[in-house]
Amino acid sequence: MEHLKEKIKPYFREGGHGLDHIERVYNLAIRIAEQEKADMDIVKASALLHDIARKKQSETGLCHAEQGSKMAPEILEKIKFPKEKIPAVVHCIEVHRVSKKLKAETKEAQIIQDADRLDAIGAVAISRVLIHNTTHNTSIYNPHIKPKEEYDGSTTTAINHFYEKILKLKPESFHTELAQEIAKERY
């Protein structure tokens, strides 16, 4: 996986979804996968690639989960990743996004959803929201803009993001037992 870690660097920039986020999700996913006895190749590759199209989303507005799932096969083939596991990685990337509410059909996809969502709660989440707020020039709070009932993948202010997404990620909403335990610690 070290080769894949090197290969993905150009796709990321600093901010709430930078390489530090990828590293945290990767480490959380491995920890959960060990307990769940999941396929480590699939989990590791998916964790590293789940936000591969974030920069593309910022530039084009296209969904990073959909775009990333299309980009992943070529990247994986270049590093000689087992061909038979590529569709599973594609599925993990495709369904990881909270706002899309897509069902994770495999244990590995559930683990990637859990690991990504764990990085969206607690103290790290506060930092990530403020970094995102700064890099995207959005306001921290605007009393004239109320939070949306449903998070749709975009937000208007930093405070609204907490109400629209982060505070709705309750421990019981996570798939795995370990993720639920970690989530409780972060609340």
N, C-alpha and C positions, 0 to 999 in steps of 0.2 A: 504493500500500500504506500510505501514511501515514494515510489515513482509517481503514483497518482496524486499524492500530496503536492509534489513539485509541478505536475502538469496543470493543476487547477489554479495555481497562484495568479496567473494573468487575468482570470475571470472575475477576480474580486478586488474591491477597493475598501478603504477604511469606512467604518460606520457600523451601524447596528447589525448589519448582515455581512461583516467582513470575515477574514480568516480566523479571527479570534472566536467568532460565533461558530464557525465550522468546527474548530478544535473542541469547543465545549460540547457541541452536539455529538461529535465523534466519540469523545470520552464517555459521555452519558449513554450513548447507544451501545457501546461495547460493554459497559457495566450491566446494563439491562439484558443485553443479548446473552451474556454469560449465565445469568440466572435463568433465562427463558430457554436456554439451549437452542438458540437460533443459529442460522447459517452465518458465520462471521464474515465470509467474503461478501455476501449480499449486504449485510448491515454496514460494514466498513465502507464499501464503495458508495452505498446510498447516502450515508452520513456525509461523506466528503463531497458528493455531487448534488445534494438536495437543493442547494441555492445557486447552482452553477449559472443560472440565467438571470440572477438578480440585477446585474448591471444592464442586461438587455431589457429587462422590464422597466428600469428607470429611463432608458433611452427611447423605448418604443411604446410602452404601456401594455405590452403583451404579458400575459400571465407567466410568471417565472417557473411555476411548477409544470405547466404544459410545455413551455419552450425547453426547459431543462430535461424533461423526459425524452424530447426529440434529439437533444444534443448528446445525451449520455452514451448511446450505443457506439457512436464513432470514437469518443474518447476512450471508452472501455476496450474497444477492439484494438486501438493503438497500443495499449499496454498489455495486450494479450490476456485480458480477463476471460475466464471461462465463458464461452458463448452461450451455453445452456443456462447460465445464471443472469444474463443480461436482461431478459424480460422481467425478472423479479426486481431488479434494480430500477428499471423503468417504472414499474408499478409503485414502488416506494416513493420515488420522486414525484410522480404524478399525483399521488393522494396525500402528500405530507401537509399541504397548506390548510390551515384552520378555516379560513373564510370559504373555501370551496365545499366543505362538509362532505367530502368523498369518503367512502368506506374503505378502510384498510382491509384487504382480503387475505393478507398473510400475516404471520407472526412478525416477520421482518418489517413490514410496512407499519404495523402497530408500534413497533419499537422506534422507528424513525419519527412517527407522529409524536410519540411520547417524549423522546429526547429533544426534539425541536420545541415542543410546547413547554418543557421544563425550563428551557432557556428563555422563555417568554414570561416567566413569573419570578417573583422575589426581587432581591436587590439588583441582580443583573438586569432584570427587565427595566427597572427604573433608569439605570444608566443607558441601556440600549435605546429607550424611548427618547431620552434627552439628546443622545448623539444623533439619532435619526432626525429629531426636531431641528437641530442645529444644521445638519448637512442638507436638509430639504427646505430650509427657511420657512418653517411653519411656526405659528404662534404657540406659546405654551397654553394659553387660555384665552377664550373669547366668550364673554357672557351672552353674546347674541347667537352663538352657534351651539345648539344642544347636541348631546351625543345621539348617535343613531341607535335604534333598537337592535339592529343586526349588523355585525361587522361584515363589511363587503370587500375587505382587502385594502381599503384606503381610509384615511382618517383626516380630520380637519385640524385638530389641535392635540397637543401632547396629553392634556387632561382627558379629553374625549377618548383617546386611545385606551386609557385605563378602563373607562366605563364600557367601551364598545367591545374590547377584546380581553385584556389582561385579567380583570377582576371576574370574568366569566369562566376562566380556566380553573375550575374547582378540582381538588384532588380526585374526587370520584369520577371525573370525566376522562381520566387517563385509563389506558387499556391494561397495563401491567401492574402487578402488585408493588413492585419496587418503585415504579414511577409514581404511584399513588403515595407511597411512603415519603419519597423525596419531595413531592409537591406539598405534603402536609408540613414538612420542615421549612419550606419556603414561604408559607402563608403566615 
